[in-house]
């Protein structure tokens, strides 16, 4: 295994009540790539597995602010989920990344990638793509 293959990654997470989209960075933390969509309980296990096998340097969590930038019931739900993650994945920094419009951007990216309807609007596919958008926004802003 090369040094790059063993370099901890940044991981983007789009947390919802029914599905959690996960995206990972490349080893150099320049690009995000879709990893998949999981039920919330399975997402915790998958993130734990990624951390154990590859290492996670930072979790970039989509922060679902309202359109006017206020916290709400959704941010409270995400906060609870993040606390659960901190219990099972230790030593990982967690960053909140504004996720407003990430699903719409993800749908546009799927359309540009040639994904045909109805697959383009498959909620699981959109959630995973939104996690990649959230992570890429973070990587670009560093």
C-alpha positions, -999 to +999 in steps of 0.1 A: +000+000+000+014+034-010+015+064+013-013+081-006-035+050-003-030+051+035-036+089+039-067+097+059-094+113+038-120+139+042-155+125+042-187+144+034-220+135+050-255+146+040-277+135+069-314+129+066-339+111+087-343+083+061-310+083+042-275+095+047-254+103+017-216+097+020-188+110-002-150+106+002-121+127-010-092+114-030-060+108-009-048+143-017-081+158-006-087+177-038-117+160-053-149+145-038-164+113-051-197+097-042-195+067-019-231+058-014-264+062+005-273+044+036-300+041+063-289+062+093-279+033+114-260+017+085-243+050+077-228+051+112-214+016+107-201+025+072-184+056+085-168+035+113-156+010+087-141+037+065-123+052+095-110+018+106-098+007+071-087+040+055-088+067+082-109+098+082-091+131+089-122+152+089-160+148+086-177+175+066-213+175+077-240+192+057-256+219+079-292+223+069-298+260+076-331+276+066-330+298+035-325+329+057-295+312+074-312+302+107-309+270+125-340+249+128-354+214+137-332+199+109-300+213+123-310+199+158-314+165+142-281+167+125-264+178+157-278+147+175-265+125+147-231+141+148-229+135+186-236+098+179-208+098+153-184+114+178-191+085+202-181+058+177-154+076+156-129+092+179-102+116+170-119+130+139-126+167+134-161+176+124-169+206+103-204+220+096-207+230+059-237+251+048-257+227+026-283+251+012-291+242-024-268+212-024-295+189-035-304+211-064-267+214-074-265+176-072-295+172-095-279+195-120-246+176-118-265+143-124-282+158-154-249+170-168-234+136-162-261+121-185-281+104-158-316+099-174-349+104-156-362+089-134-328+079-121-317+115-119-343+122-092-338+090-073-336+103-037-307+080-027-287+090-057-293+127-051-284+123-014-251+107-022-244+134-049-253+161-024-227+147+000-202+150-027-213+186-034-210+195+003-175+179+005-163+196-027-175+230-014-154+225+017-124+213-002-126+242-026-128+267+002-097+256+021 
